[in-house]
Amino acid sequence: MSAMDEAADELERLREMVGPSETSYAELREDRDQAVHAAKQAFAEAGELRGHIVDLSVQLSRARQDQEYAQVSAAMSPAERLVYRARRRVATSVTPRLTGLARRAKQALER
């Protein structure tokens, strides 16, 4: 064994005893920072995908409502269609507004 081989072995033995070098710590820190950055990006992308899923869900619900209305409307006479639209307007617009007004009036009276 040459002196160079002995020195290399001794250096390796000392590295095992002491632990990683400063360069190794810097590399580990950089790897950690890259992993954190990648995780944040993946989390943000997952959030965007959840948003797209919610949007698609809303669009699907609206399409189903439109399809249901078209099917129901096609089977009705013009007079029945007018009554159906009026009931639908009351249920989706007038009733919630009146409920909100009643709740606000009750809160105002309780003060």
Rosetta constraint file for C-alpha pairs under 8 A:
AtomPair CA 1 CA 5 HARMONIC 6.14 0.50
AtomPair CA 1 CA 6 HARMONIC 6.76 0.50
AtomPair CA 2 CA 6 HARMONIC 6.32 0.50
AtomPair CA 3 CA 7 HARMONIC 6.08 0.50
AtomPair CA 4 CA 8 HARMONIC 6.13 0.50
AtomPair CA 5 CA 9 HARMONIC 6.11 0.50
AtomPair CA 6 CA 10 HARMONIC 6.06 0.50
AtomPair CA 7 CA 11 HARMONIC 6.03 0.50
AtomPair CA 8 CA 12 HARMONIC 6.14 0.50
AtomPair CA 9 CA 13 HARMONIC 6.12 0.50
AtomPair CA 10 CA 14 HARMONIC 6.14 0.50
AtomPair CA 11 CA 15 HARMONIC 6.15 0.50
AtomPair CA 12 CA 16 HARMONIC 6.28 0.50
AtomPair CA 13 CA 17 HARMONIC 6.42 0.50
AtomPair CA 14 CA 18 HARMONIC 6.06 0.50
AtomPair CA 15 CA 19 HARMONIC 5.53 0.50
AtomPair CA 15 CA 20 HARMONIC 6.82 0.50
AtomPair CA 15 CA 21 HARMONIC 7.83 0.50
AtomPair CA 16 CA 20 HARMONIC 7.85 0.50
AtomPair CA 20 CA 24 HARMONIC 5.58 0.50
AtomPair CA 20 CA 25 HARMONIC 6.80 0.50
AtomPair CA 21 CA 25 HARMONIC 6.47 0.50
AtomPair CA 22 CA 26 HARMONIC 6.18 0.50
AtomPair CA 23 CA 27 HARMONIC 6.16 0.50
AtomPair CA 24 CA 28 HARMONIC 6.05 0.50
AtomPair CA 25 CA 29 HARMONIC 6.08 0.50
AtomPair CA 26 CA 30 HARMONIC 6.13 0.50
AtomPair CA 27 CA 31 HARMONIC 6.05 0.50
AtomPair CA 28 CA 32 HARMONIC 6.07 0.50
AtomPair CA 29 CA 33 HARMONIC 6.15 0.50
AtomPair CA 30 CA 34 HARMONIC 6.14 0.50
AtomPair CA 31 CA 35 HARMONIC 6.11 0.50
AtomPair CA 32 CA 36 HARMONIC 6.15 0.50
AtomPair CA 33 CA 37 HARMONIC 6.13 0.50
AtomPair CA 34 CA 38 HARMONIC 6.08 0.50
AtomPair CA 35 CA 39 HARMONIC 6.09 0.50
AtomPair CA 36 CA 40 HARMONIC 6.19 0.50
AtomPair CA 37 CA 41 HARMONIC 6.22 0.50
AtomPair CA 38 CA 42 HARMONIC 6.14 0.50
AtomPair CA 39 CA 43 HARMONIC 6.11 0.50
AtomPair CA 40 CA 44 HARMONIC 6.15 0.50
AtomPair CA 41 CA 45 HARMONIC 6.13 0.50
AtomPair CA 42 CA 46 HARMONIC 6.08 0.50
AtomPair CA 43 CA 47 HARMONIC 6.25 0.50
AtomPair CA 44 CA 48 HARMONIC 6.31 0.50
AtomPair CA 45 CA 49 HARMONIC 6.20 0.50
AtomPair CA 46 CA 50 HARMONIC 6.16 0.50
AtomPair CA 47 CA 51 HARMONIC 6.23 0.50
AtomPair CA 48 CA 52 HARMONIC 6.28 0.50
AtomPair CA 49 CA 53 HARMONIC 6.16 0.50
AtomPair CA 50 CA 54 HARMONIC 6.27 0.50
AtomPair CA 51 CA 55 HARMONIC 6.19 0.50
AtomPair CA 52 CA 56 HARMONIC 6.07 0.50
AtomPair CA 53 CA 57 HARMONIC 6.05 0.50
AtomPair CA 54 CA 58 HARMONIC 6.27 0.50
AtomPair CA 55 CA 59 HARMONIC 6.24 0.50
AtomPair CA 56 CA 60 HARMONIC 6.02 0.50
AtomPair CA 57 CA 61 HARMONIC 6.19 0.50
AtomPair CA 58 CA 62 HARMONIC 6.22 0.50
AtomPair CA 59 CA 63 HARMONIC 6.13 0.50
AtomPair CA 60 CA 64 HARMONIC 6.14 0.50
AtomPair CA 61 CA 65 HARMONIC 6.18 0.50
AtomPair CA 62 CA 66 HARMONIC 6.11 0.50
AtomPair CA 63 CA 67 HARMONIC 6.06 0.50
AtomPair CA 64 CA 68 HARMONIC 6.02 0.50
AtomPair CA 65 CA 69 HARMONIC 6.04 0.50
AtomPair CA 66 CA 70 HARMONIC 6.09 0.50
AtomPair CA 67 CA 71 HARMONIC 6.19 0.50
AtomPair CA 68 CA 72 HARMONIC 6.06 0.50
AtomPair CA 69 CA 73 HARMONIC 5.68 0.50
AtomPair CA 70 CA 74 HARMONIC 5.95 0.50
AtomPair CA 71 CA 75 HARMONIC 6.65 0.50
AtomPair CA 72 CA 76 HARMONIC 6.66 0.50
AtomPair CA 73 CA 81 HARMONIC 6.11 0.50
AtomPair CA 76 CA 80 HARMONIC 5.59 0.50
AtomPair CA 76 CA 81 HARMONIC 5.75 0.50
AtomPair CA 77 CA 81 HARMONIC 6.09 0.50
AtomPair CA 78 CA 82 HARMONIC 6.27 0.50
AtomPair CA 79 CA 83 HARMONIC 6.43 0.50
AtomPair CA 80 CA 84 HARMONIC 6.05 0.50
AtomPair CA 81 CA 85 HARMONIC 6.11 0.50
AtomPair CA 82 CA 86 HARMONIC 6.22 0.50
AtomPair CA 83 CA 87 HARMONIC 6.18 0.50
AtomPair CA 84 CA 88 HARMONIC 6.06 0.50
AtomPair CA 85 CA 89 HARMONIC 6.04 0.50
AtomPair CA 86 CA 90 HARMONIC 6.23 0.50
AtomPair CA 87 CA 91 HARMONIC 6.12 0.50
AtomPair CA 88 CA 92 HARMONIC 6.04 0.50
AtomPair CA 89 CA 93 HARMONIC 5.51 0.50
AtomPair CA 89 CA 94 HARMONIC 6.75 0.50
AtomPair CA 90 CA 94 HARMONIC 4.64 0.50
AtomPair CA 90 CA 95 HARMONIC 5.78 0.50
AtomPair CA 91 CA 95 HARMONIC 5.54 0.50
AtomPair CA 91 CA 96 HARMONIC 7.48 0.50
AtomPair CA 92 CA 96 HARMONIC 6.76 0.50
AtomPair CA 93 CA 97 HARMONIC 6.41 0.50
AtomPair CA 94 CA 98 HARMONIC 6.17 0.50
AtomPair CA 95 CA 99 HARMONIC 6.05 0.50
AtomPair CA 96 CA 100 HARMONIC 6.16 0.50
AtomPair CA 97 CA 101 HARMONIC 6.18 0.50
AtomPair CA 98 CA 102 HARMONIC 6.07 0.50
AtomPair CA 99 CA 103 HARMONIC 6.17 0.50
AtomPair CA 100 CA 104 HARMONIC 6.19 0.50
AtomPair CA 101 CA 105 HARMONIC 6.07 0.50
AtomPair CA 102 CA 106 HARMONIC 6.11 0.50
AtomPair CA 103 CA 107 HARMONIC 6.23 0.50
AtomPair CA 104 CA 108 HARMONIC 6.12 0.50
AtomPair CA 105 CA 109 HARMONIC 6.21 0.50
AtomPair CA 106 CA 110 HARMONIC 6.24 0.50
AtomPair CA 107 CA 111 HARMONIC 6.56 0.50
